[in-house]
Amino acid sequence: MAMIGRLTGQLAEKNPPEILVDCHGVGYEVLVPMSTFYNLPGLGEKISLFTHFIVREDAQLLYGFGSTAERGAFRQLIKITGVGPRMALSVLSGMSVAELAQAVTLQEAGRIVKVPGIGKKTAERLLLELKGKLGADIGAHVSVSSEAQLDILQALVALGYSDKDAALALKALPPDVGVSEGIKLALRALGK
């Protein structure tokens, strides 16, 4: 049963990977990946996080994320045998959701092994089990003419854009655009 899906309050403390969010006098200790941590506002400022609450025999842990895409990736990661919340947090601290989705699509274990605490076998299991679950199956219903276009499309979906919006943004790009430039241009177009 899920509980505590979102938390809004004042940022009271920052001690990576843990932060303290003051919600009307109640301080919630929240564990966040570094990708979320780097985008936090200053102390005393308002913060809103999407959360995942885990109750174990010996602890109750609250994990916080800056976007639903991050939380979704975290939830997919912890379903994998041998990947606990701490390791999932490490993965999301070591790479963005878009990078993770790209690694899954291209089945690049080498990128995942760079995350501290993840060995070759775990990386391979992670890639196998996430295939088709992290925006990796998109591109099937949209015509893409190159590997770069597929990567751009998957990155946009991993960032939370719908397949339709991502496909429209993709159509507006020059056909020979590179991945990182294409993502920048597409985000600019989607931001208008």
Secondary structure as the mmCIF struct_conf table of DSSP 4:
data_model
#
loop_
_struct_conf.conf_type_id
_struct_conf.id
_struct_conf.beg_label_comp_id
_struct_conf.beg_label_asym_id
_struct_conf.beg_label_seq_id
_struct_conf.end_label_comp_id
_struct_conf.end_label_asym_id
_struct_conf.end_label_seq_id
STRN STRN1 ARG A 6 ASN A 15
TURN_TY1_P TURN_TY1_P1 PRO A 16 PRO A 17
STRN STRN2 GLU A 18 CYS A 23
TURN_TY1_P TURN_TY1_P2 HIS A 24 GLY A 25
STRN STRN3 VAL A 26 LEU A 31
HELX_RH_AL_P HELX_RH_AL_P1 MET A 34 PHE A 37
TURN_TY1_P TURN_TY1_P3 TYR A 38 ASN A 39
TURN_TY1_P TURN_TY1_P4 LEU A 43 GLY A 44
BEND BEND1 GLU A 45 GLU A 45
STRN STRN4 LYS A 46 VAL A 55
BEND BEND2 GLU A 57 ASP A 58
STRN STRN5 GLN A 60 PHE A 65
BEND BEND3 GLY A 66 SER A 67
HELX_RH_AL_P HELX_RH_AL_P2 THR A 68 ILE A 78
TURN_TY1_P TURN_TY1_P5 LYS A 79 LYS A 79
BEND BEND4 ILE A 80 ILE A 80
TURN_TY1_P TURN_TY1_P6 THR A 81 GLY A 82
HELX_RH_AL_P HELX_RH_AL_P3 PRO A 85 GLY A 94
BEND BEND5 MET A 95 MET A 95
HELX_RH_AL_P HELX_RH_AL_P4 VAL A 97 THR A 105
TURN_TY1_P TURN_TY1_P7 LEU A 106 GLN A 107
HELX_RH_AL_P HELX_RH_AL_P5 ALA A 109 VAL A 113
TURN_TY1_P TURN_TY1_P8 LYS A 114 LYS A 114
BEND BEND6 VAL A 115 VAL A 115
TURN_TY1_P TURN_TY1_P9 PRO A 116 GLY A 117
HELX_RH_AL_P HELX_RH_AL_P6 LYS A 120 LEU A 130
TURN_TY1_P TURN_TY1_P10 LYS A 131 LYS A 133
BEND BEND7 LEU A 134 GLY A 135
TURN_TY1_P TURN_TY1_P11 ALA A 136 GLY A 139
BEND BEND8 ALA A 140 VAL A 142
BEND BEND9 SER A 145 SER A 146
HELX_RH_AL_P HELX_RH_AL_P7 GLU A 147 ALA A 158
TURN_TY1_P TURN_TY1_P12 LEU A 159 GLY A 160
HELX_RH_AL_P HELX_RH_AL_P8 ASP A 163 LYS A 171
TURN_TY1_P TURN_TY1_P13 ALA A 172 ALA A 172
BEND BEND10 LEU A 173 LEU A 173
TURN_TY1_P TURN_TY1_P14 PRO A 175 ASP A 176
HELX_RH_AL_P HELX_RH_AL_P9 VAL A 179 LEU A 190
TURN_TY1_P TURN_TY1_P15 GLY A 191 GLY A 191
#
